[in-house]
Amino acid sequence: MFVELDGQGPLHQQVTRSLREAVLCGRVAPGERLPATRTLARELGVSRNTLLQAYEQLTDEGYLVARTGAGTFVASALPGPAPLHGSGALHGSGEPGAPGPATTRATRAPELSSYARRALEGAPRGRVSWNLPRRGVRYDFRYGEPAYPDLPLETWSRLLGRRARRASVMRLAYSDPAGTPELREALAGYLARARGVRCTPERIVITRGSQQAIDLVCRVLIDPGDPVAIEEPHYTGFSYPLAAHGAKLVPIPVDESGLDVDALRASAPVRGVCTTPSHQFPLGGVLPLERRLSLLEHAAETGAFVLEDDYDGEYRFEGRPIPSLQGLDADENVLLVGTASKLLFPALRIGWMVLPEALVRPFCIAKAYADTGSASIEQLVLADFIEGGHLDRHIRRSRIKNAARREALQRAVETHLAGRGELVGTRAGLHGVLRVPGLPSSRESELRRACADRDVGVYPVRAYYTTLPATTEVLLGYGALEPADVDEGVARISEALASLGV
Ligand SMILES: Cc1ncc(COP(=O)(O)O)c(C=O)c1O
């Protein structure tokens, strides 16, 4: 039979796929009449409806032609190659990856822009994703994610349902590329009270996560060849897009207090500085006030912009709160970037920028050209969530839970790893770094394997360095673990280290 079912996915998709392939491989000839749907359905043991759906889909795609009264025929001229993600995306069948017709022409490598060439050259191997692989280990010290079970999802879904049900035509149309006025207003209030940010709603541009904000900074402020300072080690969410835009990366060392501002001042002038002052990523230092002021002074003297990534500034467990750099900046050199990914969840894809006045319009234009604006219903829900006091309540509650998890981690490291491992960077945020002086960084993967053998997930810091450090360092995220599991996990890390002779 020229059509065969492969058992993958819904029946109508199986029939569509197989029939398309039969046409492309010539198992049915151009112009040939196909069996009646009733006949083929009987032969395949499926309903006639299934066949009707498949014939209709392939007629829409141009592989088949229906002639009233005469039946359905294979088209004599076949359509061009299907789009990369399957014609289903266009026609609503949802069927992934439909192959295009075989072509005898040699395929030429596409001509890529210099941006794309640089992006490919610098990209990490394999799939580009912000999700750490889920290995299914029992004691997973994943980092970079909120504690999902702590999320007030019921409240969120209630607010979402209300906004969706009541959406007016105006709400369903395109909205302001800078973001909905409601969210910008709510964020201006929240950021002033929680992060010491000085701004009006007009200075805020809503982005799809802080990653889009970083990309917009590259578009608006960076030309190929511009030197841009990054922390060493640094958040690769900065370095990959910067390199793709042709920036020359200038790594500046960090210590237990974050960016070494003296080293920055001693280096050649840069166009901009990308920094994570509230919780240096990945090593966890909190930039002290003197360094903040020195950085701002340097920016004012040299005209460099400062990109402040305030990604988990809300989770602070020690010391007096330090206002954001933006809140201390009298000279309009700081661009603050924040995200709902840590406060709520990454799938929201909502971030924000607080911009100097003179940069608002260029950023609004770049944002409009990138995507005409972020999804507005979710923005309205976030605005309701903030104005209803739910965000403050959620942060208060999760700070208490995260403080307990953090304490468990500190205690467990003292108990199980005394003298063998040093925990740094836990004054803020949701992760710490375990430094193992007795294990050179060349053996770091051995530690990860030994931990995995004991059902424990730890994550390398080395990926964030431009020059490898001497000793092994691993990231320990504690947001997703209960305190008892934190303790057991660290006890197992201790066994893993012992198995490596540490
Ligand atoms: C340093 C840092 N900034 C920002 C983010 C959040 O990025 P986004 O807002 O694009 O989800 C992350 C996520 O892991 C991060 O580690």
The ligand as an SDF file (V2000), in Angstrom:
LIG
                    3D

 16 16  0  0  0  0  0  0  0  0999 V2000
   22.5990   36.9810   35.8370 C   0  0  0  0  0  0  0  0  0  0  0  0
   21.2480   36.7340   35.2520 C   0  0  0  0  0  0  0  0  0  0  0  0
   20.5470   37.7680   34.7880 N   0  0  0  0  0  0  0  0  0  0  0  0
   19.3140   37.5980   34.2740 C   0  0  0  0  0  0  0  0  0  0  0  0
   18.7400   36.3610   34.1890 C   0  0  0  0  0  0  0  0  0  0  0  0
   17.3260   36.2400   33.7190 C   0  0  0  0  0  0  0  0  0  0  0  0
   17.1800   36.2940   32.3830 O   0  0  0  0  0  0  0  0  0  0  0  0
   15.7320   36.4760   31.7520 P   0  0  0  0  0  0  0  0  0  0  0  0
   15.0910   37.6740   32.3800 O   0  0  0  0  0  0  0  0  0  0  0  0
   15.9950   36.6930   30.3030 O   0  0  0  0  0  0  0  0  0  0  0  0
   14.9470   35.2430   32.0240 O   0  0  0  0  0  0  0  0  0  0  0  0
   19.4600   35.2510   34.6030 C   0  0  0  0  0  0  0  0  0  0  0  0
   18.8780   33.9120   34.4340 C   0  0  0  0  0  0  0  0  0  0  0  0
   19.4270   32.8910   34.7070 O   0  0  0  0  0  0  0  0  0  0  0  0
   20.7430   35.4400   35.1700 C   0  0  0  0  0  0  0  0  0  0  0  0
   21.4430   34.4040   35.6460 O   0  0  0  0  0  0  0  0  0  0  0  0
  1  2  1  0
  2  3  1  0
  2 15  2  0
  3  4  2  0
  4  5  1  0
  5  6  1  0
  5 12  2  0
  6  7  1  0
  7  8  1  0
  8  9  2  0
  8 10  1  0
  8 11  1  0
 12 13  1  0
 12 15  1  0
 13 14  2  0
 15 16  1  0
M  END
$$$$
